[in-house]
Amino acid sequence: MSGTPYACSTYQDLLVMLLGMTPEQLNCTPTIYDPDMDEYYPCKTLLTATDNCVLDKDHPYLCY
């Protein structure tokens, strides 16, 4: 993968992007960029929604 931004609208899109990464990239900590704060945050947990009024039940999401 290059530094070019890619559209990632679904987890299927994310999987395609992950499959295109090098082993070195796959060993990196998953990281989210917050453009409002100009900060990077490590993703620590992958969760699924349970009782949530925004996400559907079992919708996966990353947490930092």
DSSP file (Angstrom, degrees, kcal/mol; ACC not computed):
  #  RESIDUE AA STRUCTURE BP1 BP2  ACC     N-H-->O    O-->H-N    N-H-->O    O-->H-N    TCO  KAPPA ALPHA  PHI   PSI    X-CA   Y-CA   Z-CA
    1    1 A M              0   0    0      0, 0.0     2,-0.1     0, 0.0    21,-0.1   0.000 360.0 360.0 360.0 144.9    0.0    0.0    0.0
    2    2 A S        -     0   0    0      2,-0.2     0, 0.0     1,-0.0     0, 0.0  -0.365 360.0 -92.4-101.0-174.5    1.1    3.5   -0.7
    3    3 A G  S    S+     0   0    0     -2,-0.1    -1,-0.0     2,-0.1     0, 0.0   0.423  88.1 118.7 -79.3   1.9    0.3    6.8    1.1
    4    4 A T  S    S-     0   0    0      1,-0.1    -2,-0.2     0, 0.0     2,-0.1  -0.509  72.2-115.0 -69.6 131.0   -2.6    7.3   -1.3
    5    5 A P        -     0   0    0      0, 0.0     2,-0.4     0, 0.0    -1,-0.1  -0.413  31.1-158.9 -68.0 143.2   -5.9    7.4    0.5
    6    6 A Y        -     0   0    0     -2,-0.1     2,-0.4     2,-0.0    11,-0.0  -0.928  21.9-111.3-121.3 146.1   -8.3    4.6   -0.3
    7    7 A A        -     0   0    0     -2,-0.4     2,-0.4     1,-0.0     0, 0.0  -0.615  32.3-177.8 -74.7 132.4  -12.1    4.5    0.2
    8    8 A C        +     0   0    0     -2,-0.4    -1,-0.0     1,-0.1     3,-0.0  -0.777  19.3 151.3-134.4  87.8  -13.0    2.0    3.0
    9    9 A S        +     0   0    0     -2,-0.4     2,-0.3     1,-0.0    -1,-0.1   0.674  65.6  24.6 -94.1 -19.8  -16.8    1.9    3.2
   10   10 A T  S  > S-     0   0    0      1,-0.1     4,-1.9     0, 0.0     5,-0.1  -0.883  80.7-107.8-138.5 167.6  -17.2   -1.6    4.5
   11   11 A Y  H  > S+     0   0    0     -2,-0.3     4,-2.4     2,-0.2     5,-0.1   0.799 120.9  60.3 -66.9 -27.6  -15.2   -4.3    6.4
   12   12 A Q  H  > S+     0   0    0      2,-0.2     4,-2.0     1,-0.2    -1,-0.2   0.922 104.7  48.3 -63.1 -43.2  -15.0   -6.1    3.1
   13   13 A D  H  > S+     0   0    0      1,-0.2     4,-2.1     2,-0.2    -2,-0.2   0.911 110.9  51.3 -60.3 -42.9  -13.1   -3.0    1.7
   14   14 A L  H  X S+     0   0    0     -4,-1.9     4,-2.7     1,-0.2    -2,-0.2   0.902 107.4  52.8 -62.0 -42.0  -10.9   -3.0    4.8
   15   15 A L  H  X S+     0   0    0     -4,-2.4     4,-2.6     2,-0.2    -1,-0.2   0.914 107.5  51.2 -60.8 -44.0  -10.1   -6.7    4.3
   16   16 A V  H  X S+     0   0    0     -4,-2.0     4,-0.8     1,-0.2    -1,-0.2   0.915 112.1  47.5 -59.6 -42.9   -9.1   -6.1    0.6
   17   17 A M  H >< S+     0   0    0     -4,-2.1     3,-0.6     1,-0.2     4,-0.2   0.911 111.6  50.0 -64.8 -42.6   -6.8   -3.3    1.9
   18   18 A L  H >< S+     0   0    0     -4,-2.7     3,-1.6     1,-0.2    -2,-0.2   0.889 106.0  56.0 -63.5 -39.6   -5.3   -5.5    4.6
   19   19 A L  H 3< S+     0   0    0     -4,-2.6    -1,-0.2     1,-0.3    -2,-0.2   0.728 104.4  55.2 -65.8 -20.6   -4.6   -8.3    2.2
   20   20 A G  T << S+     0   0    0     -4,-0.8    -1,-0.3    -3,-0.6    -2,-0.2   0.448  89.4 102.4 -89.8  -1.2   -2.6   -5.9    0.1
   21   21 A M  S <  S-     0   0    0     -3,-1.6    -3,-0.0    -4,-0.2    -4,-0.0  -0.449  74.6-114.1 -83.0 155.5   -0.3   -4.9    3.0
   22   22 A T     >  -     0   0    0     -2,-0.1     4,-2.3     1,-0.1     5,-0.2  -0.409  32.2-106.6 -76.8 161.4    3.2   -6.1    3.5
   23   23 A P  H  > S+     0   0    0      0, 0.0     4,-1.0     0, 0.0    -1,-0.1   0.864 122.7  55.2 -57.1 -34.8    4.0   -8.4    6.5
   24   24 A E  H  4 S+     0   0    0      2,-0.2     3,-0.4     1,-0.2     4,-0.3   0.913 107.9  47.5 -65.0 -42.4    5.8   -5.4    8.1
   25   25 A Q  H >4 S+     0   0    0      1,-0.2     3,-1.5     2,-0.2    -1,-0.2   0.893 108.2  55.4 -64.9 -39.4    2.7   -3.2    7.8
   26   26 A L  H 3< S+     0   0    0     -4,-2.3    -1,-0.2     1,-0.3    -2,-0.2   0.731 103.0  57.0 -67.0 -21.1    0.5   -6.0    9.2
   27   27 A N  T 3< S+     0   0    0     -4,-1.0    -1,-0.3    -3,-0.4    -2,-0.2   0.513  88.2 101.2 -85.4  -5.8    2.7   -6.1   12.3
   28   28 A C  S <  S-     0   0    0     -3,-1.5     3,-0.0    -4,-0.3    -3,-0.0  -0.415  86.9 -98.0 -75.2 154.6    2.1   -2.3   12.9
   29   29 A T        -     0   0    0     -2,-0.1    -1,-0.1     1,-0.1     2,-0.1  -0.574  43.5-108.1 -68.7 128.9   -0.3   -1.2   15.6
   30   30 A P        -     0   0    0      0, 0.0    13,-3.3     0, 0.0     2,-0.4  -0.417  48.0-168.7 -57.9 133.0   -3.7   -0.4   14.0
   31   31 A T  E     -A   42   0A   0     11,-0.3     2,-0.4    -2,-0.1    33,-0.0  -0.973  19.4-153.0-135.8 141.1   -4.0    3.4   14.2
   32   32 A I  E     -A   41   0A   0      9,-3.2     9,-3.0    -2,-0.4     2,-0.5  -0.929  13.0-144.7-112.7 137.3   -6.7    6.0   13.7
   33   33 A Y  E     -A   40   0A   0     -2,-0.4     7,-0.2     7,-0.2     3,-0.1  -0.891   3.9-157.7-102.5 129.5   -6.0    9.6   12.6
   34   34 A D  E  >> -A   39   0A   0      5,-3.1     5,-1.5    -2,-0.5     4,-1.5  -0.896   4.3-169.6-104.8 102.4   -8.2   12.4   14.0
   35   35 A P  T  45S+     0   0    0      0, 0.0    -1,-0.1     0, 0.0     5,-0.0   0.787  83.8  59.7 -66.2 -26.1   -7.9   15.3   11.6
   36   36 A D  T  45S+     0   0    0      1,-0.2    -2,-0.0    -3,-0.1    -3,-0.0   0.879 119.4  27.8 -67.6 -36.5   -9.7   17.7   14.0
   37   37 A M  T  45S-     0   0    0     -3,-0.5    -1,-0.2     2,-0.2     3,-0.1   0.516 100.7-131.5 -98.9  -8.2   -7.0   17.2   16.7
   38   38 A D  T  <5 +     0   0    0     -4,-1.5     2,-0.3     1,-0.2    -2,-0.1   0.922  65.8 128.8  52.7  47.1   -4.2   16.4   14.2
   39   39 A E  E   < -A   34   0A   0     -5,-1.5    -5,-3.1     2,-0.0     2,-0.4  -0.934  55.6-137.4-132.1 152.3   -3.4   13.3   16.4
   40   40 A Y  E     -A   33   0A   0     -2,-0.3    -7,-0.2    -7,-0.2    -9,-0.0  -0.904  19.7-167.9-107.8 139.2   -2.9    9.6   15.9
   41   41 A Y  E     -A   32   0A   0     -9,-3.0    -9,-3.2    -2,-0.4     2,-0.2  -0.992  20.1-124.7-129.5 133.6   -4.5    7.1   18.3
   42   42 A P  E     -A   31   0A   0      0, 0.0     2,-0.6     0, 0.0   -11,-0.3  -0.556  24.5-125.1 -74.3 138.6   -3.7    3.3   18.6
   43   43 A C        +     0   0    0    -13,-3.3    21,-0.3    -2,-0.2     3,-0.1  -0.744  31.9 176.1 -81.1 124.9   -6.7    1.1   18.3
   44   44 A K        +     0   0    0     19,-2.3     2,-0.3    -2,-0.6    20,-0.2   0.706  56.7  27.7-102.5 -24.9   -6.8   -1.1   21.4
   45   45 A T  E     -B   63   0B   0     18,-1.8    18,-2.6     2,-0.0     2,-0.6  -0.995  52.9-149.1-146.4 142.6   -9.9   -3.1   21.0
   46   46 A L  E     +B   62   0B   0     -2,-0.3     2,-0.2    16,-0.2    16,-0.2  -0.974  35.0 173.9-108.4 119.1  -12.3   -4.5   18.4
   47   47 A L  E     -B   61   0B   0     14,-2.9    14,-2.6    -2,-0.6     2,-0.4  -0.703  26.2-135.5-118.5 168.1  -15.8   -4.7   19.9
   48   48 A T  E     -B   60   0B   0     12,-0.3     9,-0.1    -2,-0.2    11,-0.1  -0.992  30.9-108.7-125.8 140.4  -19.3   -5.5   18.6
   49   49 A A        +     0   0    0     10,-2.3     9,-3.1    -2,-0.4    10,-0.1  -0.328  40.3 164.0 -66.7 142.3  -22.4   -3.4   19.5
   50   50 A T  S    S+     0   0    0      7,-0.2     2,-1.1     8,-0.1    -1,-0.1   0.490  73.8   8.9-118.7 -88.8  -24.9   -4.8   21.8
   51   51 A D  S    S+     0   0    0      6,-0.1     2,-0.4     5,-0.0     5,-0.1  -0.764  89.1 141.4 -98.3  89.2  -27.4   -2.3   23.3
   52   52 A N        -     0   0    0     -2,-1.1     5,-0.1     3,-0.3    -3,-0.0  -0.996  46.0-154.9-135.1 131.6  -26.5    0.7   21.2
   53   53 A C  S    S+     0   0    0     -2,-0.4     3,-0.1     1,-0.1    -1,-0.1   0.480  96.9  42.5 -86.3  -0.4  -29.0    3.3   19.7
   54   54 A V  S    S+     0   0    0      1,-0.2     2,-0.3     2,-0.1    -1,-0.1   0.788 111.0  47.8-107.5 -46.1  -26.6    4.2   16.9
   55   55 A L  S    S-     0   0    0      1,-0.1    -3,-0.3     4,-0.1    -1,-0.2  -0.698  84.9-109.9-100.7 149.9  -25.2    0.9   15.6
   56   56 A D    >   -     0   0    0     -2,-0.3     3,-2.0     1,-0.1    -7,-0.3  -0.369  52.4 -80.2 -68.1 154.8  -27.0   -2.3   14.8
   57   57 A K  T 3  S+     0   0    0      1,-0.3    -7,-0.2    -9,-0.1    -1,-0.1  -0.320 118.3  14.5 -56.7 137.4  -26.6   -5.3   17.1
   58   58 A D  T 3  S+     0   0    0     -9,-3.1    -1,-0.3     1,-0.3    -8,-0.1   0.501  85.2 149.2  71.8   8.3  -23.3   -7.1   16.4
   59   59 A H    <   -     0   0    0     -3,-2.0   -10,-2.3   -10,-0.1    -1,-0.3  -0.605  45.3-130.4 -69.7 122.4  -21.9   -4.2   14.3
   60   60 A P  E     +B   48   0B   0      0, 0.0     2,-0.3     0, 0.0   -12,-0.3  -0.461  32.6 172.5 -76.0 148.3  -18.1   -4.3   14.8
   61   61 A Y  E     -B   47   0B   0    -14,-2.6   -14,-2.9    -2,-0.1     2,-0.3  -0.991  28.6-121.4-152.2 152.5  -16.2   -1.2   15.7
   62   62 A L  E     -B   46   0B   0     -2,-0.3     2,-0.4   -16,-0.2   -16,-0.2  -0.703  24.4-161.2 -94.4 145.0  -12.7   -0.2   16.7
   63   63 A C  E      B   45   0B   0    -18,-2.6   -19,-2.3    -2,-0.3   -18,-1.8  -0.971 360.0 360.0-127.3 141.0  -12.0    1.5   20.0
   64   64 A Y              0   0    0     -2,-0.4    -1,-0.1   -21,-0.3   -32,-0.0   0.365 360.0 360.0-120.6 360.0   -9.0    3.5   21.1
